[in-house]
Amino acid sequence: MDNPACSTVDVPPLHKTDQSSTSLFDDSELELQCYHNEGVIVDDEERSEDKTEHDDDIAMSKAAYSDVVMNIIQSSPSWKNKDSSEINSNSENDDIDKEDGSDTLKTDDNYRGSDGESSNISLCSTYSEPYIKRKRSEEMDIDETDFYSEGKNLLDVDKDGNASIKKIKLEDGSNDKLKVQRNIIPSKENPPVGIHSWIQKFQEWSHAERLVALNKLIDTCNHSQVRYMMQAIEPQFQRDFISLLPKELALYVLSFLEPRDLLKAAQTCRYWKCLTDDNLLWREKCIEAGIDLDSVSVATKRNKNRVPNSAISPWKLTYLRKHSIEMNWRVNPVKASKILKGHDDHVITCLQFCGNKIVSGSDDNTLKVWSVTSGKCLRTLVGHTGGVWSSQMSGNTIISGSTDRTLKVWNADTGHCIHTLYGHTSTVRCMHLHGNIVVSGSRDMTLRVWNIDTGGCLHVLVGHSAAVRCVQYDGRLVVSGAYDSTVKVWDPQSETCLHTLAGDEGHTNRVYSLQFDGVHVVSGSLDTTIKVWDVETGALKHTLLGHQSLTSGMELRNNILVSGNADSTVKVWDIITGTCLQTLKGPHKHQSAVTCLQFNEKFVITSSDDGTVKLWDVNTGEFIRDLVSLESGGSGGVVWRIRASETKLVCAVGSRNGTEETKLLVLDFDVEPK
């Protein structure tokens, strides 16, 4: 029950000092203890045990503390009733304190803080004037007034750093001196009392007991304390072990990263960038990606033209360039194509692309040589008296076959005809060049082997009973497919047929396409099947079923075969197992017969009678996007032939009904020089 003699006075809040200083009062409570003949100290207001940690310093000048205490004294009814003798007596006590180095309290008017705020304090009963013991702090830049009372709390400190004196009651004491004790702030040098025994006890526990103790400890902590734990613990797991390893071991560890991860690691710090730029490291990545030495030379030359004396790894530059080119094919906007016109409204029957030159053959009896960079027609090769239906190119040498029954050898740089090869008695429908030897197949049912340097006919291979439609030559053996439904393997030196791939296991209709890698012969027929043969024994290894019509074109790389069919689908096969790996179809498939295809380790590019050129992922079979889509597609516009390099795509387009102008489209996917 409150004492009716209590009175209330205003006490200003303490003001914060420099934010960078340490808090003057820690989280433990300081309690006021006063000694008097009558009265008992009682806290009139219970404070919460959970207090917020303070990052701000709290300080009060000596004069402010003096004013606070004097306001308490003067506001008390007991003080007002004191006679002068009692005051004088107390003044004498003050003089004694003054001799000890303290200052005498002065009675002033009621004090308020500079912000106008105040706190209420209730004082009960009568008492003598307390004294203030002042002490200069060695930790602060200012003189502080500290209240000492055996380590008990006089002040309440709120979350904003403001402090106020608690409500109290006075009790009897042998003296009437007011003291406040300031606790020492815990630190590594001054740990809390009992912490060593606590740590020792923790060390005595088992692993399981320690985990339980840690869980209990976390449960008792507030959010700020848990956050502090995280800040203290996380750096323990952030060790740069790469920098601690010898360089050879560090590079070995980094070699397991994907190139994309290596590029991210290079942004960590300078040492990591130095490691991830290692030339041998990127050489291994390029080898894994199938990048050859020629590509490295090109990338290095391009970089030196832009950045002389560049120290960047040439293998890394090569890989980055390859990646940028791939992104140009896959997702980046397709740059405007170059348009090459020159064959009027005739059909482009054959197309070659080598280096910076494009060679197009037409049923207008001519071939044209184009610059892939400028798009200009460099030469028109005139000499045939019939339509050109087949061609081959190597370096600056061009070989063409025509309905006039001849082959011609041309110099692409000068446009001159070097040799005219006579011998066939009908249209030269197909040919294959290897080194300086070209093998030609004709509707006269024969094949001829020519030396393009001398222009002489070396061998004549006779055995087919119908027009020869396709031929392959690897420098040792010749393989031919004909309209007689057979595939033949020849030894050109002896002019003998080693194997005729026919019979019960053979095709039942015309053979239109062939692929030969020196070990396997792959033939595509109008009977909808594709057959894989062993070239040494002539045995059938696999019959690939799935297409519904004529297989018009195929390409073979290692053991992967890609076939295009008149049924508008494209299939990817493994010729070793005979399985179909992917079928390129779905909502984005071609709407008409596939006319031509090209593929590499990343993509399949296909053209069609529907006037489109499509890009597919060879590994997943997913459609990527349309590279070309003619406005006349579906109404007569056709893409007849395509040829692609790493950075260029050449398309021969036109129509059979005049809806699309005959022309070549050149698309560039190269990286723009910076």
C-alpha positions in Angstrom: 0.0 0.0 0.0 1.4 3.4 -1.0 2.5 5.8 1.8 0.3 9.0 1.8 3.4 11.0 2.6 4.9 10.2 -0.8 5.3 13.0 -3.3 6.1 13.0 -7.0 8.8 15.0 -8.8 10.0 15.2 -12.4 13.4 13.9 -13.3 14.8 14.5 -16.8 15.8 11.5 -18.9 19.5 11.0 -19.5 20.7 12.0 -22.9 22.7 9.8 -25.3 26.3 10.6 -26.0 28.4 9.7 -29.1 27.0 6.6 -30.8 30.4 5.1 -31.2 31.1 4.9 -27.4 30.4 2.0 -25.2 27.1 1.9 -23.3 27.6 3.4 -19.8 25.2 1.1 -18.2 25.0 -2.6 -19.1 22.0 -4.9 -19.1 22.2 -5.8 -15.3 19.9 -3.6 -13.2 21.2 -0.9 -10.9 19.0 -0.5 -7.8 18.9 2.5 -5.6 19.7 1.9 -1.9 19.2 4.8 0.5 20.0 4.7 4.3 17.8 6.6 6.8 16.5 6.2 10.3 13.0 5.4 9.0 11.6 3.8 5.9 12.2 0.8 3.7 13.4 0.7 0.1 10.7 -0.6 -2.2 10.6 -0.8 -6.0 7.2 0.7 -6.9 7.4 -0.6 -10.5 8.5 -4.0 -11.7 10.7 -4.0 -14.7 10.9 -6.7 -17.4 13.8 -9.0 -17.0 14.3 -9.2 -20.8 16.0 -5.9 -21.7 17.2 -4.8 -25.1 20.9 -4.5 -25.6 22.0 -0.9 -26.0 24.6 0.2 -28.6 24.3 3.9 -27.6 26.3 5.5 -24.8 24.4 7.0 -21.9 26.0 9.8 -19.9 25.0 12.7 -17.7 27.0 15.7 -16.6 27.8 16.3 -13.0 25.5 19.3 -12.8 22.6 17.3 -14.3 23.0 14.6 -11.6 23.2 17.2 -8.9 20.0 18.9 -10.2 18.2 15.6 -10.3 19.0 14.7 -6.7 18.2 18.3 -5.4 14.8 18.2 -7.2 14.1 15.0 -5.2 15.1 16.6 -2.0 13.3 19.9 -2.4 10.1 18.3 -3.6 9.8 16.2 -0.4 7.4 17.6 2.3 9.9 16.5 4.9 12.6 18.7 3.4 10.3 21.7 3.4 9.5 21.2 7.1 13.2 21.0 8.1 14.5 23.9 10.2 17.6 25.7 9.5 19.6 23.9 12.1 19.0 20.6 10.4 20.0 22.1 7.1 23.1 23.6 8.6 23.9 20.3 10.2 23.7 18.6 6.9 25.7 21.3 5.3 28.5 20.5 7.7 28.4 16.9 6.5 28.6 18.2 3.0 31.7 20.2 3.9 33.3 17.0 5.2 32.5 15.3 1.9 33.9 18.3 0.1 37.2 17.8 1.8 37.2 14.3 0.3 37.2 15.8 -3.1 33.4 15.9 -3.8 31.3 18.9 -4.5 28.6 20.4 -2.3 25.1 19.9 -3.6 23.3 23.1 -4.4 19.5 23.5 -4.3 18.1 24.7 -7.6 14.6 25.0 -9.1 12.9 21.9 -10.4 15.0 20.5 -13.3 13.7 19.4 -16.7 15.8 17.9 -19.5 16.5 19.8 -22.6 13.8 17.8 -24.5 11.2 18.8 -22.0 10.6 15.2 -20.8 10.5 14.2 -17.1 10.2 11.2 -14.9 8.2 10.7 -11.7 9.9 9.7 -8.4 8.1 9.1 -5.1 10.0 9.8 -1.9 8.6 8.9 1.5 9.3 9.9 5.1 11.9 12.4 6.2 15.6 12.1 5.5 18.8 14.0 5.6 20.4 15.5 2.5 22.3 12.7 0.6 25.7 13.4 -0.9 27.1 12.7 -4.3 30.3 10.9 -4.8 31.8 11.8 -8.2 34.4 9.8 -10.1 36.1 10.5 -13.4 35.8 7.6 -15.7 39.1 6.4 -17.3 37.1 4.9 -20.1 35.2 8.0 -21.2 36.1 11.4 -22.5 33.8 13.2 -20.0 33.4 13.4 -16.2 30.6 11.1 -15.1 28.5 11.2 -11.9 28.1 7.6 -10.7 25.7 6.6 -8.0 27.0 3.8 -5.9 24.8 1.5 -3.7 26.4 -1.9 -3.5 25.9 -2.8 -7.2 22.1 -2.2 -7.2 20.2 -0.4 -9.9 19.1 3.2 -9.6 18.2 3.8 -13.2 15.8 2.3 -15.8 17.1 2.5 -19.3 14.7 2.3 -22.2 15.4 1.0 -25.7 16.2 4.5 -27.0 19.0 4.9 -24.4 17.0 7.3 -22.1 17.4 6.7 -18.4 15.2 7.6 -15.4 15.3 7.1 -11.6 13.0 4.5 -10.1 10.3 5.2 -7.5 11.7 4.4 -4.1 10.8 4.5 -0.3 13.4 5.3 2.3 14.2 3.3 5.4 16.3 3.8 8.5 20.1 3.8 8.1 23.1 4.7 10.0 23.9 7.4 7.5 22.0 9.1 4.7 24.4 8.8 1.8 23.1 7.9 -1.7 25.5 5.7 -3.7 25.2 3.9 -7.1 27.5 1.1 -8.2 28.3 0.7 -11.9 28.9 -2.8 -13.1 32.0 -3.6 -15.3 31.0 -4.4 -19.0 31.8 -8.1 -19.8 34.5 -8.7 -22.4 37.2 -11.2 -23.2 39.5 -9.5 -20.7 36.7 -9.2 -18.1 34.5 -12.3 -18.5 31.3 -12.7 -16.4 31.8 -14.3 -13.0 31.5 -18.1 -13.2 32.0 -18.5 -16.9 35.2 -20.6 -16.5 33.3 -23.1 -14.3 30.5 -23.1 -16.9 32.9 -23.8 -19.8 34.7 -26.5 -17.7 31.4 -28.2 -17.1 30.5 -28.0 -20.8 33.8 -29.7 -21.7 33.1 -32.6 -19.3 29.9 -33.5 -21.1 29.6 -36.0 -24.0 28.9 -34.9 -27.6 25.2 -35.7 -27.2 25.0 -33.8 -23.9 26.7 -30.8 -25.5 24.2 -30.8 -28.4 21.3 -30.8 -25.9 23.0 -28.0 -23.9 23.5 -25.9 -27.1 19.8 -26.4 -28.1 18.7 -25.2 -24.6 21.1 -22.3 -24.8 19.7 -21.2 -28.2 16.1 -21.5 -26.9 16.9 -19.1 -24.1 18.5 -16.5 -26.4 16.6 -13.6 -27.9 16.8 -12.8 -31.6 19.7 -10.4 -31.3 21.7 -12.9 -29.4 21.0 -15.7 -32.0 22.0 -13.2 -34.8 25.3 -12.6 -33.0 25.8 -16.4 -32.8 25.3 -16.7 -36.6 27.8 -13.8 -37.2 30.4 -15.5 -35.0 29.9 -19.0 -36.4 29.6 -18.4 -40.2 33.2 -17.2 -40.7 34.4 -20.5 -39.3 32.9 -22.3 -42.4 34.2 -19.7 -44.9 37.7 -21.0 -45.5 39.4 -20.3 -48.8 40.9 -23.8 -49.1 41.9 -23.2 -52.7 44.3 -20.4 -51.7 45.8 -22.7 -49.1 46.6 -25.5 -51.6 49.7 -25.7 -53.8 48.9 -24.4 -57.2 49.0 -27.8 -58.9 46.4 -29.2 -56.4 44.3 -26.1 -56.7 44.2 -26.5 -60.5 43.4 -30.1 -60.2 40.4 -29.3 -58.0 39.2 -26.6 -60.3 39.5 -28.9 -63.3 36.3 -30.7 -62.0 34.3 -27.5 -62.5 32.2 -26.8 -65.6 33.4 -23.9 -67.7 30.5 -21.7 -66.6 31.5 -22.4 -62.9 35.1 -21.5 -63.7 34.0 -18.1 -65.0 32.0 -17.5 -61.8 35.0 -18.6 -59.7 37.2 -16.1 -61.5 35.1 -13.3 -59.9 35.9 -14.4 -56.4 39.3 -12.7 -56.0 42.5 -12.0 -57.9 44.2 -15.2 -56.9 41.2 -17.3 -58.1 41.1 -15.4 -61.3 44.8 -16.1 -61.9 44.1 -19.8 -61.3 41.0 -20.0 -63.5 42.8 -18.3 -66.4 45.3 -21.1 -66.5 45.9 -22.0 -70.2 46.2 -25.8 -69.6 43.0 -25.8 -67.6 41.1 -24.2 -70.5 42.8 -26.5 -72.9 41.3 -29.5 -71.2 37.9 -27.8 -71.3 38.2 -27.2 -75.0 39.2 -30.8 -75.6 36.2 -32.0 -73.7 34.0 -29.7 -75.8 35.6 -31.0 -79.1 37.3 -27.7 -80.0 40.3 -28.2 -82.2 43.6 -26.4 -82.5 42.6 -24.5 -85.7 39.8 -22.8 -83.7 42.3 -21.8 -81.1 44.5 -20.2 -83.7 41.6 -18.2 -85.1 40.5 -17.0 -81.7 44.1 -16.0 -80.8 44.5 -14.0 -84.0 41.2 -12.2 -83.6 42.1 -11.2 -80.0 45.6 -10.0 -80.9 44.0 -7.8 -83.6 41.9 -6.2 -80.8 44.2 -6.3 -77.8 47.9 -6.4 -78.6 50.1 -8.4 -76.2 47.1 -9.9 -74.5 47.9 -12.3 -71.7 44.6 -14.0 -71.7 44.7 -17.7 -72.3 44.1 -18.5 -76.0 42.2 -21.6 -75.0 39.9 -19.6 -72.8 39.3 -17.1 -75.6 38.5 -19.9 -77.9 36.0 -21.4 -75.5 34.3 -18.1 -74.8 34.0 -17.4 -78.5 32.5 -20.8 -79.2 30.0 -20.3 -76.4 29.0 -16.9 -77.8 28.5 -18.3 -81.2 26.4 -21.1 -79.8 24.2 -18.5 -78.1 23.9 -16.7 -81.4 22.5 -19.8 -83.0 20.2 -20.7 -80.1 18.7 -17.6 -78.7 20.1 -14.3 -79.8 18.2 -12.4 -82.5 19.1 -13.5 -86.0 20.9 -10.7 -87.9 19.5 -9.6 -91.3 20.6 -12.1 -94.0 22.5 -11.2 -97.1 20.6 -11.8 -100.3 22.5 -13.1 -103.3 20.7 -13.0 -106.6 22.0 -14.3 -109.9 20.3 -17.4 -111.3 17.1 -15.6 -112.3 14.2 -17.9 -111.9 16.1 -21.2 -112.4 16.4 -23.9 -109.9 19.6 -24.1 -107.8 20.5 -27.8 -108.1 23.7 -28.0 -106.1 25.4 -25.9 -103.5 29.0 -25.8 -102.0 30.4 -23.6 -99.2 34.2 -23.6 -98.5 36.1 -20.9 -96.7 34.8 -17.5 -97.8 33.4 -18.8 -101.1 30.0 -20.1 -102.0 29.4 -22.0 -105.3 25.9 -22.5 -106.6 25.1 -24.6 -109.6 21.9 -24.2 -111.6 19.8 -25.7 -114.4 20.7 -22.5 -116.3 24.0 -24.3 -117.3 26.2 -22.0 -115.1 27.9 -22.0 -111.7 28.4 -18.8 -109.7 31.1 -18.1 -107.2 30.1 -15.7 -104.4 31.9 -13.9 -101.6 30.3 -14.9 -98.3 31.5 -11.7 -96.6 30.4 -9.1 -99.2 27.6 -11.1 -100.8 28.9 -10.2 -104.3 29.2 -12.5 -107.2 32.9 -13.0 -107.9 32.7 -15.2 -111.0 30.2 -16.8 -113.3 31.5 -20.2 -114.6 30.2 -20.6 -118.1 31.0 -23.6 -120.3 28.4 -26.4 -119.8 25.8 -26.8 -122.4 23.3 -28.4 -120.1 22.1 -28.0 -116.6 24.5 -28.4 -113.7 23.3 -31.2 -111.4 26.3 -32.0 -109.2 29.4 -30.3 -107.9 32.3 -30.7 -105.4 34.7 -28.1 -104.1 38.1 -28.2 -102.3 40.1 -25.0 -101.7 39.9 -23.0 -104.9 39.1 -26.0 -107.1 35.6 -26.7 -108.3 34.3 -29.8 -110.1 30.9 -29.8 -111.8 28.8 -32.5 -113.5 26.1 -31.7 -116.1 23.4 -33.1 -118.2 25.8 -32.4 -121.1 27.6 -35.7 -120.0 30.8 -33.9 -119.0 32.7 -33.0 -115.9 34.6 -29.7 -115.7 37.4 -28.6 -113.4 37.4 -24.9 -112.5 39.7 -22.5 -110.8 37.5 -20.6 -108.4 39.8 -17.6 -108.2 40.2 -17.0 -111.9 37.0 -18.6 -113.2 38.9 -20.5 -115.8 38.0 -24.0 -116.8 41.1 -26.1 -116.3 39.8 -29.5 -117.6 36.8 -30.9 -119.3 36.4 -34.6 -118.5 34.7 -36.6 -121.3 33.6 -40.2 -121.0 30.1 -40.6 -119.6 27.3 -41.1 -122.1 24.5 -39.6 -120.0 23.9 -37.0 -117.3 26.5 -36.9 -114.6 24.2 -37.2 -111.6 26.6 -37.5 -108.6 30.3 -37.3 -107.6 32.6 -37.4 -104.6 36.0 -35.7 -104.3 38.8 -37.1 -102.2 42.2 -35.4 -102.5 42.9 -35.0 -106.2 40.7 -37.9 -107.2 37.0 -37.5 -108.1 34.6 -40.4 -108.6 31.5 -39.7 -110.8 28.3 -41.6 -111.2 26.0 -41.3 -114.2 22.7 -42.2 -115.6 24.7 -44.4 -118.0 24.9 -46.9 -115.1 28.7 -46.5 -114.8 31.2 -44.8 -112.4 34.4 -43.2 -113.5 37.5 -42.3 -111.5 39.3 -39.1 -112.6 42.5 -37.3 -111.7 41.6 -33.7 -111.5 45.2 -32.5 -111.8 45.7 -34.2 -115.2 42.1 -34.5 -116.3 42.6 -38.2 -117.1 40.1 -41.0 -116.5 41.8 -43.6 -114.3 39.2 -46.3 -114.0 35.7 -47.2 -115.1 33.5 -49.2 -112.8 30.7 -51.2 -114.5 28.1 -53.4 -112.8 24.9 -51.4 -112.0 21.8 -52.1 -114.1 20.3 -48.7 -113.7 21.3 -45.1 -113.2 23.8 -44.4 -110.4 22.2 -42.0 -108.0 24.8 -41.6 -105.2 28.5 -42.3 -104.6 31.0 -42.2 -101.8 34.8 -42.5 -101.9 37.3 -42.6 -98.9 40.5 -42.9 -101.0 40.5 -46.7 -100.8 37.0 -48.0 -101.6 34.1 -46.7 -103.7 30.6 -47.3 -102.6 27.7 -46.6 -105.0 23.9 -46.7 -104.9 21.6 -47.0 -107.9 18.1 -47.1 -109.1 18.5 -50.9 -109.5 18.0 -51.1 -105.6 21.5 -52.3 -105.0 24.5 -50.9 -103.2 28.0 -51.9 -104.5 31.4 -51.8 -102.9 34.3 -51.4 -105.4 38.0 -51.6 -105.5 38.8 -48.8 -107.9 42.4 -50.0 -108.5 41.3 -53.4 -109.8 38.0 -52.1 -111.1 36.3 -55.0 -109.3 33.0 -55.2 -107.3 33.8 -56.5 -103.8 30.3 -56.7 -102.5 26.8 -56.2 -103.9 24.6 -55.3 -100.9 21.3 -56.7 -102.1 19.2 -59.9 -102.1 16.7 -60.8 -99.4 18.4 -58.5 -96.9 18.8 -55.7 -99.5 16.6 -52.8 -100.5 13.5 -53.3 -102.5 13.4 -50.0 -104.2 15.7 -47.2 -105.6 18.6 -46.2 -103.4 18.8 -42.4 -103.2 21.4 -41.7 -100.5 24.6 -43.1 -99.1 27.0 -42.5 -96.2 30.4 -44.2 -95.8 32.9 -43.8 -93.0 35.4 -46.5 -94.0 33.8 -49.2 -91.8 30.1 -48.8 -92.2 28.0 -48.3 -95.3 24.6 -46.7 -94.7 22.0 -46.6 -97.5 18.6 -44.9 -97.7 16.0 -46.0 -100.1 12.5 -45.3 -101.5 11.4 -48.5 -99.7 11.4 -46.3 -96.5 14.2 -48.3 -94.8 17.8 -47.4 -93.9 20.3 -50.2 -93.9 23.7 -50.4 -92.1 26.2 -52.7 -93.7 29.7 -53.9 -92.8 32.0 -52.8 -95.7 34.5 -55.5 -95.2 32.1 -58.5 -95.2 29.1 -57.0 -96.9 26.9 -58.3 -94.1 23.8 -56.4 -93.1 24.2 -55.1 -89.5 20.9 -53.2 -88.9 17.7 -52.2 -90.7 16.5 -48.9 -89.4 12.7 -48.7 -89.5 10.6 -45.6 -88.7 10.4 -43.4 -91.8 7.3 -43.6 -94.0 8.7 -42.5 -97.3 11.9 -41.7 -99.3 15.0 -40.9 -97.3 16.3 -38.0 -99.4 19.4 -37.1 -97.3 21.6 -38.4 -94.6 24.7 -37.3 -92.7 27.0 -39.6 -90.6 29.4 -38.4 -87.9 31.2 -41.1 -85.8 28.3 -43.5 -84.9 25.5 -40.9 -85.1 23.4 -40.8 -88.2 20.8 -38.1 -89.0 18.3 -38.9 -91.8 15.8 -36.6 -93.5 12.7 -38.0 -95.1 9.9 -37.1 -97.5 7.5 -37.8 -94.7 8.6 -34.5 -93.1 10.4 -36.0 -90.2 14.1 -36.2 -89.2 15.5 -39.0 -87.1 18.7 -39.4 -85.2 20.2 -42.9 -85.0 23.0 -44.8 -83.4 24.3 -47.1 -86.1 26.2 -49.3 -83.6 23.1 -50.3 -81.7 20.6 -49.7 -84.5 18.4 -47.6 -82.2 16.6 -44.4 -83.0 17.7 -41.8 -80.5 15.5 -38.9 -81.4 12.7 -38.1 -83.8 12.5 -34.4 -84.7 8.8 -33.8 -85.0 6.0 -32.4 -82.9 4.0 -29.2 -83.3 7.0 -27.4 -84.9 8.0 -30.1 -87.4 8.1 -29.5 -91.1 4.9 -29.5 -93.0 6.4 -31.0 -96.1 9.3 -33.1 -97.4 12.7 -32.5 -95.9 15.0 -31.4 -98.7 18.4 -31.1 -97.0 20.1 -31.3 -93.6 23.3 -30.5 -91.8 24.4 -31.4 -88.3 27.2 -31.1 -85.8 27.8 -32.0 -82.1 25.2 -29.4 -81.0 22.6 -28.8 -83.7 20.6 -30.3 -86.5 19.7 -27.9 -89.3 16.9 -29.0 -91.7 15.3 -27.4 -94.8 12.0 -28.3 -96.4 9.6 -27.8 -99.2 7.5 -25.9 -96.8 9.9 -22.9 -97.1 11.5 -23.1 -93.6 14.9 -23.8 -92.1 14.7 -25.2 -88.6 17.2 -25.6 -85.8 17.0 -28.6 -83.5 19.0 -29.8 -80.5 20.8 -33.0 -81.7 21.1 -34.4 -78.1 17.5 -33.9 -76.9 15.6 -33.7 -80.2 14.0 -30.5 -79.0 13.0 -27.8 -81.5 14.9 -24.6 -80.9 13.6 -22.1 -83.5 13.0 -21.3 -87.1 16.1 -19.7 -88.8 14.3 -19.0 -92.1 10.7 -18.8 -92.9 9.7 -17.7 -96.4 6.6 -15.6 -96.8 5.7 -17.9 -99.7 6.2 -21.0 -97.6 3.2 -23.3 -98.1 2.2 -21.7 -101.4 5.2 -22.7 -103.5 8.3 -21.3 -101.7 11.0 -23.9 -101.2 14.4 -24.2 -99.6 16.3 -26.5 -101.9 19.7 -26.8 -100.4 21.5 -25.6 -97.2 25.2 -25.6 -96.3 26.5 -24.5 -92.9 29.8 -23.7 -91.2 30.5 -22.8 -87.6 29.3 -19.3 -88.0 27.4 -19.1 -91.4 24.4 -20.7 -92.9 23.8 -20.6 -96.7 20.3 -21.4 -98.0 19.3 -21.8 -101.7 15.6 -20.8 -102.0 13.1 -20.4 -104.8 9.9 -21.9 -106.1 8.5 -24.1 -108.8 5.6 -21.8 -109.6 7.2 -18.3 -109.5 5.9 -17.4 -106.0 9.5 -17.0 -104.7 12.5 -15.4 -106.4 15.5 -17.7 -106.8 18.3 -16.5 -104.5 20.8 -17.4 -101.8 20.4 -16.3 -98.2 23.5 -15.9 -96.0 22.9 -15.8 -92.2 25.8 -14.8 -90.0 26.1 -16.1 -86.4 29.7 -14.9 -85.7 30.7 -12.9 -82.7 30.8 -9.1 -83.4 34.4 -7.8 -82.9 34.5 -5.3 -80.0 
